[in-house]
Amino acid sequence: MEPEFLYDLLQLPKGVEPPAEEELSKELEPLLSR
């Protein structure tokens, strides 16, 4: 996935690092199961 996609998805400012993939998958799982 593109880093910008992750930033847009998580609505994080560019200066903030996205969470680790494992944490990210936990965050995305409920969103994808809607």
HELIX and SHEET records of a PDB file:
HELIX    1   1 PRO A    3  LEU A   10  1                                   8    
HELIX    2   2 GLU A   21  LEU A   32  1                                  12    
END                                                                             
